[in-house]
Amino acid sequence: MFVATNRLFVPEDRAEEFEERFRDNMRTYLPGVKGLRRSTLLRPTTPDQPYVSINEFDSEADFRAWVASDSFREAHKRNANVARHVTGNAVETFSPAEDLVLTGA
């Protein structure tokens, strides 16, 4: 597993439109990305926190292939409607040190 996050700082007055446009981009460009297991946009619970986009891939190679793909370039070229709502961002990548999956109780 390989995880890429993007912390997206969005002013509160732009949050609703940002979410709508980001959601549309996710649904348009992410289905069919090789190795992408899950994509989540987390909404902040306080105004001083950023949104966090989390993409979970099968491997770092799958993530790197996606970043180098025409699909990625097209999505980010067309995401000007999303980017205009963001005042800053920080991309971070991770591999798991531990992965505990709990189902049922």
Phi and psi restraints in degrees (range 20) as a CNS / XPLOR table:
assign (resid 1 and name C) (resid 2 and name N)
       (resid 2 and name CA) (resid 2 and name C) 1.0 -140.4 20.0 2
assign (resid 2 and name N) (resid 2 and name CA)
       (resid 2 and name C) (resid 3 and name N) 1.0 132.3 20.0 2
assign (resid 2 and name C) (resid 3 and name N)
       (resid 3 and name CA) (resid 3 and name C) 1.0 -120.6 20.0 2
assign (resid 3 and name N) (resid 3 and name CA)
       (resid 3 and name C) (resid 4 and name N) 1.0 131.9 20.0 2
assign (resid 3 and name C) (resid 4 and name N)
       (resid 4 and name CA) (resid 4 and name C) 1.0 -117.6 20.0 2
assign (resid 4 and name N) (resid 4 and name CA)
       (resid 4 and name C) (resid 5 and name N) 1.0 131.1 20.0 2
assign (resid 4 and name C) (resid 5 and name N)
       (resid 5 and name CA) (resid 5 and name C) 1.0 -119.9 20.0 2
assign (resid 5 and name N) (resid 5 and name CA)
       (resid 5 and name C) (resid 6 and name N) 1.0 155.3 20.0 2
assign (resid 5 and name C) (resid 6 and name N)
       (resid 6 and name CA) (resid 6 and name C) 1.0 -136.7 20.0 2
assign (resid 6 and name N) (resid 6 and name CA)
       (resid 6 and name C) (resid 7 and name N) 1.0 114.2 20.0 2
assign (resid 6 and name C) (resid 7 and name N)
       (resid 7 and name CA) (resid 7 and name C) 1.0 -86.5 20.0 2
assign (resid 7 and name N) (resid 7 and name CA)
       (resid 7 and name C) (resid 8 and name N) 1.0 120.2 20.0 2
assign (resid 7 and name C) (resid 8 and name N)
       (resid 8 and name CA) (resid 8 and name C) 1.0 -117.2 20.0 2
assign (resid 8 and name N) (resid 8 and name CA)
       (resid 8 and name C) (resid 9 and name N) 1.0 115.5 20.0 2
assign (resid 8 and name C) (resid 9 and name N)
       (resid 9 and name CA) (resid 9 and name C) 1.0 -90.4 20.0 2
assign (resid 9 and name N) (resid 9 and name CA)
       (resid 9 and name C) (resid 10 and name N) 1.0 116.9 20.0 2
assign (resid 9 and name C) (resid 10 and name N)
       (resid 10 and name CA) (resid 10 and name C) 1.0 -128.0 20.0 2
assign (resid 10 and name N) (resid 10 and name CA)
       (resid 10 and name C) (resid 11 and name N) 1.0 124.8 20.0 2
assign (resid 10 and name C) (resid 11 and name N)
       (resid 11 and name CA) (resid 11 and name C) 1.0 -58.9 20.0 2
assign (resid 11 and name N) (resid 11 and name CA)
       (resid 11 and name C) (resid 12 and name N) 1.0 143.9 20.0 2
assign (resid 11 and name C) (resid 12 and name N)
       (resid 12 and name CA) (resid 12 and name C) 1.0 -55.3 20.0 2
assign (resid 12 and name N) (resid 12 and name CA)
       (resid 12 and name C) (resid 13 and name N) 1.0 -36.1 20.0 2
assign (resid 12 and name C) (resid 13 and name N)
       (resid 13 and name CA) (resid 13 and name C) 1.0 -73.2 20.0 2
assign (resid 13 and name N) (resid 13 and name CA)
       (resid 13 and name C) (resid 14 and name N) 1.0 -9.2 20.0 2
assign (resid 13 and name C) (resid 14 and name N)
       (resid 14 and name CA) (resid 14 and name C) 1.0 -109.1 20.0 2
assign (resid 14 and name N) (resid 14 and name CA)
       (resid 14 and name C) (resid 15 and name N) 1.0 0.7 20.0 2
assign (resid 14 and name C) (resid 15 and name N)
       (resid 15 and name CA) (resid 15 and name C) 1.0 -61.3 20.0 2
assign (resid 15 and name N) (resid 15 and name CA)
       (resid 15 and name C) (resid 16 and name N) 1.0 -47.0 20.0 2
assign (resid 15 and name C) (resid 16 and name N)
       (resid 16 and name CA) (resid 16 and name C) 1.0 -61.6 20.0 2
assign (resid 16 and name N) (resid 16 and name CA)
       (resid 16 and name C) (resid 17 and name N) 1.0 -47.4 20.0 2
assign (resid 16 and name C) (resid 17 and name N)
       (resid 17 and name CA) (resid 17 and name C) 1.0 -67.7 20.0 2
assign (resid 17 and name N) (resid 17 and name CA)
       (resid 17 and name C) (resid 18 and name N) 1.0 -38.8 20.0 2
assign (resid 17 and name C) (resid 18 and name N)
       (resid 18 and name CA) (resid 18 and name C) 1.0 -56.4 20.0 2
assign (resid 18 and name N) (resid 18 and name CA)
       (resid 18 and name C) (resid 19 and name N) 1.0 -49.9 20.0 2
assign (resid 18 and name C) (resid 19 and name N)
       (resid 19 and name CA) (resid 19 and name C) 1.0 -58.7 20.0 2
assign (resid 19 and name N) (resid 19 and name CA)
       (resid 19 and name C) (resid 20 and name N) 1.0 -44.8 20.0 2
assign (resid 19 and name C) (resid 20 and name N)
       (resid 20 and name CA) (resid 20 and name C) 1.0 -61.0 20.0 2
assign (resid 20 and name N) (resid 20 and name CA)
       (resid 20 and name C) (resid 21 and name N) 1.0 -47.3 20.0 2
assign (resid 20 and name C) (resid 21 and name N)
       (resid 21 and name CA) (resid 21 and name C) 1.0 -69.9 20.0 2
assign (resid 21 and name N) (resid 21 and name CA)
       (resid 21 and name C) (resid 22 and name N) 1.0 -39.5 20.0 2
assign (resid 21 and name C) (resid 22 and name N)
       (resid 22 and name CA) (resid 22 and name C) 1.0 -64.4 20.0 2
assign (resid 22 and name N) (resid 22 and name CA)
       (resid 22 and name C) (resid 23 and name N) 1.0 -44.2 20.0 2
assign (resid 22 and name C) (resid 23 and name N)
       (resid 23 and name CA) (resid 23 and name C) 1.0 -58.8 20.0 2
assign (resid 23 and name N) (resid 23 and name CA)
       (resid 23 and name C) (resid 24 and name N) 1.0 -44.9 20.0 2
assign (resid 23 and name C) (resid 24 and name N)
       (resid 24 and name CA) (resid 24 and name C) 1.0 -60.9 20.0 2
assign (resid 24 and name N) (resid 24 and name CA)
       (resid 24 and name C) (resid 25 and name N) 1.0 -43.0 20.0 2
assign (resid 24 and name C) (resid 25 and name N)
       (resid 25 and name CA) (resid 25 and name C) 1.0 -63.0 20.0 2
assign (resid 25 and name N) (resid 25 and name CA)
       (resid 25 and name C) (resid 26 and name N) 1.0 -42.2 20.0 2
assign (resid 25 and name C) (resid 26 and name N)
       (resid 26 and name CA) (resid 26 and name C) 1.0 -58.2 20.0 2
assign (resid 26 and name N) (resid 26 and name CA)
       (resid 26 and name C) (resid 27 and name N) 1.0 -47.3 20.0 2
assign (resid 26 and name C) (resid 27 and name N)
       (resid 27 and name CA) (resid 27 and name C) 1.0 -70.0 20.0 2
assign (resid 27 and name N) (resid 27 and name CA)
       (resid 27 and name C) (resid 28 and name N) 1.0 -26.9 20.0 2
assign (resid 27 and name C) (resid 28 and name N)
       (resid 28 and name CA) (resid 28 and name C) 1.0 -83.0 20.0 2
assign (resid 28 and name N) (resid 28 and name CA)
       (resid 28 and name C) (resid 29 and name N) 1.0 -45.3 20.0 2
assign (resid 28 and name C) (resid 29 and name N)
       (resid 29 and name CA) (resid 29 and name C) 1.0 -103.3 20.0 2
assign (resid 29 and name N) (resid 29 and name CA)
       (resid 29 and name C) (resid 30 and name N) 1.0 -16.1 20.0 2
assign (resid 29 and name C) (resid 30 and name N)
       (resid 30 and name CA) (resid 30 and name C) 1.0 -92.4 20.0 2
assign (resid 30 and name N) (resid 30 and name CA)
       (resid 30 and name C) (resid 31 and name N) 1.0 -30.3 20.0 2
assign (resid 30 and name C) (resid 31 and name N)
       (resid 31 and name CA) (resid 31 and name C) 1.0 -57.8 20.0 2
assign (resid 31 and name N) (resid 31 and name CA)
       (resid 31 and name C) (resid 32 and name N) 1.0 134.3 20.0 2
assign (resid 31 and name C) (resid 32 and name N)
       (resid 32 and name CA) (resid 32 and name C) 1.0 89.5 20.0 2
assign (resid 32 and name N) (resid 32 and name CA)
       (resid 32 and name C) (resid 33 and name N) 1.0 -3.9 20.0 2
assign (resid 32 and name C) (resid 33 and name N)
       (resid 33 and name CA) (resid 33 and name C) 1.0 -68.2 20.0 2
assign (resid 33 and name N) (resid 33 and name CA)
       (resid 33 and name C) (resid 34 and name N) 1.0 122.4 20.0 2
assign (resid 33 and name C) (resid 34 and name N)
       (resid 34 and name CA) (resid 34 and name C) 1.0 -59.2 20.0 2
assign (resid 34 and name N) (resid 34 and name CA)
       (resid 34 and name C) (resid 35 and name N) 1.0 128.0 20.0 2
assign (resid 34 and name C) (resid 35 and name N)
       (resid 35 and name CA) (resid 35 and name C) 1.0 81.7 20.0 2
assign (resid 35 and name N) (resid 35 and name CA)
       (resid 35 and name C) (resid 36 and name N) 1.0 -4.2 20.0 2
assign (resid 35 and name C) (resid 36 and name N)
       (resid 36 and name CA) (resid 36 and name C) 1.0 -79.8 20.0 2
assign (resid 36 and name N) (resid 36 and name CA)
       (resid 36 and name C) (resid 37 and name N) 1.0 115.9 20.0 2
assign (resid 36 and name C) (resid 37 and name N)
       (resid 37 and name CA) (resid 37 and name C) 1.0 -86.9 20.0 2
assign (resid 37 and name N) (resid 37 and name CA)
       (resid 37 and name C) (resid 38 and name N) 1.0 -39.4 20.0 2
assign (resid 37 and name C) (resid 38 and name N)
       (resid 38 and name CA) (resid 38 and name C) 1.0 -159.9 20.0 2
assign (resid 38 and name N) (resid 38 and name CA)
       (resid 38 and name C) (resid 39 and name N) 1.0 145.4 20.0 2
assign (resid 38 and name C) (resid 39 and name N)
       (resid 39 and name CA) (resid 39 and name C) 1.0 -134.4 20.0 2
assign (resid 39 and name N) (resid 39 and name CA)
       (resid 39 and name C) (resid 40 and name N) 1.0 128.4 20.0 2
assign (resid 39 and name C) (resid 40 and name N)
       (resid 40 and name CA) (resid 40 and name C) 1.0 -133.5 20.0 2
assign (resid 40 and name N) (resid 40 and name CA)
       (resid 40 and name C) (resid 41 and name N) 1.0 138.0 20.0 2
assign (resid 40 and name C) (resid 41 and name N)
       (resid 41 and name CA) (resid 41 and name C) 1.0 -110.1 20.0 2
assign (resid 41 and name N) (resid 41 and name CA)
       (resid 41 and name C) (resid 42 and name N) 1.0 117.1 20.0 2
assign (resid 41 and name C) (resid 42 and name N)
       (resid 42 and name CA) (resid 42 and name C) 1.0 -94.2 20.0 2
assign (resid 42 and name N) (resid 42 and name CA)
       (resid 42 and name C) (resid 43 and name N) 1.0 132.3 20.0 2
assign (resid 42 and name C) (resid 43 and name N)
       (resid 43 and name CA) (resid 43 and name C) 1.0 -90.6 20.0 2
assign (resid 43 and name N) (resid 43 and name CA)
       (resid 43 and name C) (resid 44 and name N) 1.0 135.8 20.0 2
assign (resid 43 and name C) (resid 44 and name N)
       (resid 44 and name CA) (resid 44 and name C) 1.0 -66.9 20.0 2
assign (resid 44 and name N) (resid 44 and name CA)
       (resid 44 and name C) (resid 45 and name N) 1.0 151.0 20.0 2
assign (resid 44 and name C) (resid 45 and name N)
       (resid 45 and name CA) (resid 45 and name C) 1.0 -99.0 20.0 2
assign (resid 45 and name N) (resid 45 and name CA)
       (resid 45 and name C) (resid 46 and name N) 1.0 -10.1 20.0 2
assign (resid 45 and name C) (resid 46 and name N)
       (resid 46 and name CA) (resid 46 and name C) 1.0 -136.4 20.0 2
assign (resid 46 and name N) (resid 46 and name CA)
       (resid 46 and name C) (resid 47 and name N) 1.0 151.9 20.0 2
assign (resid 46 and name C) (resid 47 and name N)
       (resid 47 and name CA) (resid 47 and name C) 1.0 -60.5 20.0 2
assign (resid 47 and name N) (resid 47 and name CA)
       (resid 47 and name C) (resid 48 and name N) 1.0 -23.2 20.0 2
assign (resid 47 and name C) (resid 48 and name N)
       (resid 48 and name CA) (resid 48 and name C) 1.0 -85.8 20.0 2
assign (resid 48 and name N) (resid 48 and name CA)
       (resid 48 and name C) (resid 49 and name N) 1.0 -3.8 20.0 2
assign (resid 48 and name C) (resid 49 and name N)
       (resid 49 and name CA) (resid 49 and name C) 1.0 -94.6 20.0 2
assign (resid 49 and name N) (resid 49 and name CA)
       (resid 49 and name C) (resid 50 and name N) 1.0 152.6 20.0 2
assign (resid 49 and name C) (resid 50 and name N)
       (resid 50 and name CA) (resid 50 and name C) 1.0 -86.6 20.0 2
assign (resid 50 and name N) (resid 50 and name CA)
       (resid 50 and name C) (resid 51 and name N) 1.0 164.0 20.0 2
assign (resid 50 and name C) (resid 51 and name N)
       (resid 51 and name CA) (resid 51 and name C) 1.0 -70.1 20.0 2
assign (resid 51 and name N) (resid 51 and name CA)
       (resid 51 and name C) (resid 52 and name N) 1.0 154.8 20.0 2
assign (resid 51 and name C) (resid 52 and name N)
       (resid 52 and name CA) (resid 52 and name C) 1.0 -132.0 20.0 2
assign (resid 52 and name N) (resid 52 and name CA)
       (resid 52 and name C) (resid 53 and name N) 1.0 121.9 20.0 2
assign (resid 52 and name C) (resid 53 and name N)
       (resid 53 and name CA) (resid 53 and name C) 1.0 -94.7 20.0 2
assign (resid 53 and name N) (resid 53 and name CA)
       (resid 53 and name C) (resid 54 and name N) 1.0 128.2 20.0 2
assign (resid 53 and name C) (resid 54 and name N)
       (resid 54 and name CA) (resid 54 and name C) 1.0 -121.7 20.0 2
assign (resid 54 and name N) (resid 54 and name CA)
       (resid 54 and name C) (resid 55 and name N) 1.0 123.4 20.0 2
assign (resid 54 and name C) (resid 55 and name N)
       (resid 55 and name CA) (resid 55 and name C) 1.0 -119.6 20.0 2
assign (resid 55 and name N) (resid 55 and name CA)
       (resid 55 and name C) (resid 56 and name N) 1.0 122.5 20.0 2
assign (resid 55 and name C) (resid 56 and name N)
       (resid 56 and name CA) (resid 56 and name C) 1.0 -107.9 20.0 2
assign (resid 56 and name N) (resid 56 and name CA)
       (resid 56 and name C) (resid 57 and name N) 1.0 120.9 20.0 2
assign (resid 56 and name C) (resid 57 and name N)
       (resid 57 and name CA) (resid 57 and name C) 1.0 -112.4 20.0 2
assign (resid 57 and name N) (resid 57 and name CA)
       (resid 57 and name C) (resid 58 and name N) 1.0 160.1 20.0 2
assign (resid 57 and name C) (resid 58 and name N)
       (resid 58 and name CA) (resid 58 and name C) 1.0 -63.8 20.0 2
assign (resid 58 and name N) (resid 58 and name CA)
       (resid 58 and name C) (resid 59 and name N) 1.0 -35.9 20.0 2
assign (resid 58 and name C) (resid 59 and name N)
       (resid 59 and name CA) (resid 59 and name C) 1.0 -154.2 20.0 2
assign (resid 59 and name N) (resid 59 and name CA)
       (resid 59 and name C) (resid 60 and name N) 1.0 163.8 20.0 2
assign (resid 59 and name C) (resid 60 and name N)
       (resid 60 and name CA) (resid 60 and name C) 1.0 -63.6 20.0 2
assign (resid 60 and name N) (resid 60 and name CA)
       (resid 60 and name C) (resid 61 and name N) 1.0 -35.8 20.0 2
assign (resid 60 and name C) (resid 61 and name N)
       (resid 61 and name CA) (resid 61 and name C) 1.0 -60.6 20.0 2
assign (resid 61 and name N) (resid 61 and name CA)
       (resid 61 and name C) (resid 62 and name N) 1.0 -40.4 20.0 2
assign (resid 61 and name C) (resid 62 and name N)
       (resid 62 and name CA) (resid 62 and name C) 1.0 -64.0 20.0 2
assign (resid 62 and name N) (resid 62 and name CA)
       (resid 62 and name C) (resid 63 and name N) 1.0 -41.5 20.0 2
assign (resid 62 and name C) (resid 63 and name N)
       (resid 63 and name CA) (resid 63 and name C) 1.0 -61.7 20.0 2
assign (resid 63 and name N) (resid 63 and name CA)
       (resid 63 and name C) (resid 64 and name N) 1.0 -48.8 20.0 2
assign (resid 63 and name C) (resid 64 and name N)
       (resid 64 and name CA) (resid 64 and name C) 1.0 -62.7 20.0 2
assign (resid 64 and name N) (resid 64 and name CA)
       (resid 64 and name C) (resid 65 and name N) 1.0 -38.3 20.0 2
assign (resid 64 and name C) (resid 65 and name N)
       (resid 65 and name CA) (resid 65 and name C) 1.0 -64.2 20.0 2
assign (resid 65 and name N) (resid 65 and name CA)
       (resid 65 and name C) (resid 66 and name N) 1.0 -40.1 20.0 2
assign (resid 65 and name C) (resid 66 and name N)
       (resid 66 and name CA) (resid 66 and name C) 1.0 -63.6 20.0 2
assign (resid 66 and name N) (resid 66 and name CA)
       (resid 66 and name C) (resid 67 and name N) 1.0 -45.7 20.0 2
assign (resid 66 and name C) (resid 67 and name N)
       (resid 67 and name CA) (resid 67 and name C) 1.0 -61.8 20.0 2
assign (resid 67 and name N) (resid 67 and name CA)
       (resid 67 and name C) (resid 68 and name N) 1.0 -31.5 20.0 2
assign (resid 67 and name C) (resid 68 and name N)
       (resid 68 and name CA) (resid 68 and name C) 1.0 -87.5 20.0 2
assign (resid 68 and name N) (resid 68 and name CA)
       (resid 68 and name C) (resid 69 and name N) 1.0 -1.9 20.0 2
assign (resid 68 and name C) (resid 69 and name N)
       (resid 69 and name CA) (resid 69 and name C) 1.0 -82.7 20.0 2
assign (resid 69 and name N) (resid 69 and name CA)
       (resid 69 and name C) (resid 70 and name N) 1.0 157.8 20.0 2
assign (resid 69 and name C) (resid 70 and name N)
       (resid 70 and name CA) (resid 70 and name C) 1.0 -61.9 20.0 2
assign (resid 70 and name N) (resid 70 and name CA)
       (resid 70 and name C) (resid 71 and name N) 1.0 -35.9 20.0 2
assign (resid 70 and name C) (resid 71 and name N)
       (resid 71 and name CA) (resid 71 and name C) 1.0 -61.0 20.0 2
assign (resid 71 and name N) (resid 71 and name CA)
       (resid 71 and name C) (resid 72 and name N) 1.0 -43.9 20.0 2
assign (resid 71 and name C) (resid 72 and name N)
       (resid 72 and name CA) (resid 72 and name C) 1.0 -62.9 20.0 2
assign (resid 72 and name N) (resid 72 and name CA)
       (resid 72 and name C) (resid 73 and name N) 1.0 -46.7 20.0 2
assign (resid 72 and name C) (resid 73 and name N)
       (resid 73 and name CA) (resid 73 and name C) 1.0 -61.8 20.0 2
assign (resid 73 and name N) (resid 73 and name CA)
       (resid 73 and name C) (resid 74 and name N) 1.0 -42.8 20.0 2
assign (resid 73 and name C) (resid 74 and name N)
       (resid 74 and name CA) (resid 74 and name C) 1.0 -64.2 20.0 2
assign (resid 74 and name N) (resid 74 and name CA)
       (resid 74 and name C) (resid 75 and name N) 1.0 -44.1 20.0 2
assign (resid 74 and name C) (resid 75 and name N)
       (resid 75 and name CA) (resid 75 and name C) 1.0 -61.0 20.0 2
assign (resid 75 and name N) (resid 75 and name CA)
       (resid 75 and name C) (resid 76 and name N) 1.0 -42.5 20.0 2
assign (resid 75 and name C) (resid 76 and name N)
       (resid 76 and name CA) (resid 76 and name C) 1.0 -79.3 20.0 2
assign (resid 76 and name N) (resid 76 and name CA)
       (resid 76 and name C) (resid 77 and name N) 1.0 -23.5 20.0 2
assign (resid 76 and name C) (resid 77 and name N)
       (resid 77 and name CA) (resid 77 and name C) 1.0 -71.1 20.0 2
assign (resid 77 and name N) (resid 77 and name CA)
       (resid 77 and name C) (resid 78 and name N) 1.0 -38.9 20.0 2
assign (resid 77 and name C) (resid 78 and name N)
       (resid 78 and name CA) (resid 78 and name C) 1.0 -86.2 20.0 2
assign (resid 78 and name N) (resid 78 and name CA)
       (resid 78 and name C) (resid 79 and name N) 1.0 -4.3 20.0 2
assign (resid 78 and name C) (resid 79 and name N)
       (resid 79 and name CA) (resid 79 and name C) 1.0 -89.2 20.0 2
assign (resid 79 and name N) (resid 79 and name CA)
       (resid 79 and name C) (resid 80 and name N) 1.0 20.4 20.0 2
assign (resid 79 and name C) (resid 80 and name N)
       (resid 80 and name CA) (resid 80 and name C) 1.0 -55.7 20.0 2
assign (resid 80 and name N) (resid 80 and name CA)
       (resid 80 and name C) (resid 81 and name N) 1.0 -31.6 20.0 2
assign (resid 80 and name C) (resid 81 and name N)
       (resid 81 and name CA) (resid 81 and name C) 1.0 -67.6 20.0 2
assign (resid 81 and name N) (resid 81 and name CA)
       (resid 81 and name C) (resid 82 and name N) 1.0 -25.1 20.0 2
assign (resid 81 and name C) (resid 82 and name N)
       (resid 82 and name CA) (resid 82 and name C) 1.0 -85.2 20.0 2
assign (resid 82 and name N) (resid 82 and name CA)
       (resid 82 and name C) (resid 83 and name N) 1.0 -47.6 20.0 2
assign (resid 82 and name C) (resid 83 and name N)
       (resid 83 and name CA) (resid 83 and name C) 1.0 -59.7 20.0 2
assign (resid 83 and name N) (resid 83 and name CA)
       (resid 83 and name C) (resid 84 and name N) 1.0 -30.9 20.0 2
assign (resid 83 and name C) (resid 84 and name N)
       (resid 84 and name CA) (resid 84 and name C) 1.0 -67.8 20.0 2
assign (resid 84 and name N) (resid 84 and name CA)
       (resid 84 and name C) (resid 85 and name N) 1.0 -12.8 20.0 2
assign (resid 84 and name C) (resid 85 and name N)
       (resid 85 and name CA) (resid 85 and name C) 1.0 -93.1 20.0 2
assign (resid 85 and name N) (resid 85 and name CA)
       (resid 85 and name C) (resid 86 and name N) 1.0 -11.9 20.0 2
assign (resid 85 and name C) (resid 86 and name N)
       (resid 86 and name CA) (resid 86 and name C) 1.0 -97.2 20.0 2
assign (resid 86 and name N) (resid 86 and name CA)
       (resid 86 and name C) (resid 87 and name N) 1.0 129.0 20.0 2
assign (resid 86 and name C) (resid 87 and name N)
       (resid 87 and name CA) (resid 87 and name C) 1.0 -98.1 20.0 2
assign (resid 87 and name N) (resid 87 and name CA)
       (resid 87 and name C) (resid 88 and name N) 1.0 -6.0 20.0 2
assign (resid 87 and name C) (resid 88 and name N)
       (resid 88 and name CA) (resid 88 and name C) 1.0 178.6 20.0 2
assign (resid 88 and name N) (resid 88 and name CA)
       (resid 88 and name C) (resid 89 and name N) 1.0 159.2 20.0 2
assign (resid 88 and name C) (resid 89 and name N)
       (resid 89 and name CA) (resid 89 and name C) 1.0 -154.8 20.0 2
assign (resid 89 and name N) (resid 89 and name CA)
       (resid 89 and name C) (resid 90 and name N) 1.0 164.0 20.0 2
assign (resid 89 and name C) (resid 90 and name N)
       (resid 90 and name CA) (resid 90 and name C) 1.0 -147.1 20.0 2
assign (resid 90 and name N) (resid 90 and name CA)
       (resid 90 and name C) (resid 91 and name N) 1.0 118.6 20.0 2
assign (resid 90 and name C) (resid 91 and name N)
       (resid 91 and name CA) (resid 91 and name C) 1.0 -92.4 20.0 2
assign (resid 91 and name N) (resid 91 and name CA)
       (resid 91 and name C) (resid 92 and name N) 1.0 135.3 20.0 2
assign (resid 91 and name C) (resid 92 and name N)
       (resid 92 and name CA) (resid 92 and name C) 1.0 -136.4 20.0 2
assign (resid 92 and name N) (resid 92 and name CA)
       (resid 92 and name C) (resid 93 and name N) 1.0 148.0 20.0 2
assign (resid 92 and name C) (resid 93 and name N)
       (resid 93 and name CA) (resid 93 and name C) 1.0 -126.5 20.0 2
assign (resid 93 and name N) (resid 93 and name CA)
       (resid 93 and name C) (resid 94 and name N) 1.0 150.7 20.0 2
assign (resid 93 and name C) (resid 94 and name N)
       (resid 94 and name CA) (resid 94 and name C) 1.0 -145.1 20.0 2
assign (resid 94 and name N) (resid 94 and name CA)
       (resid 94 and name C) (resid 95 and name N) 1.0 151.3 20.0 2
assign (resid 94 and name C) (resid 95 and name N)
       (resid 95 and name CA) (resid 95 and name C) 1.0 -120.7 20.0 2
assign (resid 95 and name N) (resid 95 and name CA)
       (resid 95 and name C) (resid 96 and name N) 1.0 148.8 20.0 2
assign (resid 95 and name C) (resid 96 and name N)
       (resid 96 and name CA) (resid 96 and name C) 1.0 -71.6 20.0 2
assign (resid 96 and name N) (resid 96 and name CA)
       (resid 96 and name C) (resid 97 and name N) 1.0 137.2 20.0 2
assign (resid 96 and name C) (resid 97 and name N)
       (resid 97 and name CA) (resid 97 and name C) 1.0 -90.6 20.0 2
assign (resid 97 and name N) (resid 97 and name CA)
       (resid 97 and name C) (resid 98 and name N) 1.0 -28.0 20.0 2
assign (resid 97 and name C) (resid 98 and name N)
       (resid 98 and name CA) (resid 98 and name C) 1.0 -155.9 20.0 2
assign (resid 98 and name N) (resid 98 and name CA)
       (resid 98 and name C) (resid 99 and name N) 1.0 144.0 20.0 2
assign (resid 98 and name C) (resid 99 and name N)
       (resid 99 and name CA) (resid 99 and name C) 1.0 -139.2 20.0 2
assign (resid 99 and name N) (resid 99 and name CA)
       (resid 99 and name C) (resid 100 and name N) 1.0 98.8 20.0 2
assign (resid 99 and name C) (resid 100 and name N)
       (resid 100 and name CA) (resid 100 and name C) 1.0 -103.1 20.0 2
assign (resid 100 and name N) (resid 100 and name CA)
       (resid 100 and name C) (resid 101 and name N) 1.0 118.0 20.0 2
assign (resid 100 and name C) (resid 101 and name N)
       (resid 101 and name CA) (resid 101 and name C) 1.0 -107.8 20.0 2
assign (resid 101 and name N) (resid 101 and name CA)
       (resid 101 and name C) (resid 102 and name N) 1.0 121.4 20.0 2
assign (resid 101 and name C) (resid 102 and name N)
       (resid 102 and name CA) (resid 102 and name C) 1.0 -112.6 20.0 2
assign (resid 102 and name N) (resid 102 and name CA)
       (resid 102 and name C) (resid 103 and name N) 1.0 126.5 20.0 2
assign (resid 102 and name C) (resid 103 and name N)
       (resid 103 and name CA) (resid 103 and name C) 1.0 -125.8 20.0 2
assign (resid 103 and name N) (resid 103 and name CA)
       (resid 103 and name C) (resid 104 and name N) 1.0 141.3 20.0 2
assign (resid 103 and name C) (resid 104 and name N)
       (resid 104 and name CA) (resid 104 and name C) 1.0 58.8 20.0 2
assign (resid 104 and name N) (resid 104 and name CA)
       (resid 104 and name C) (resid 105 and name N) 1.0 168.2 20.0 2
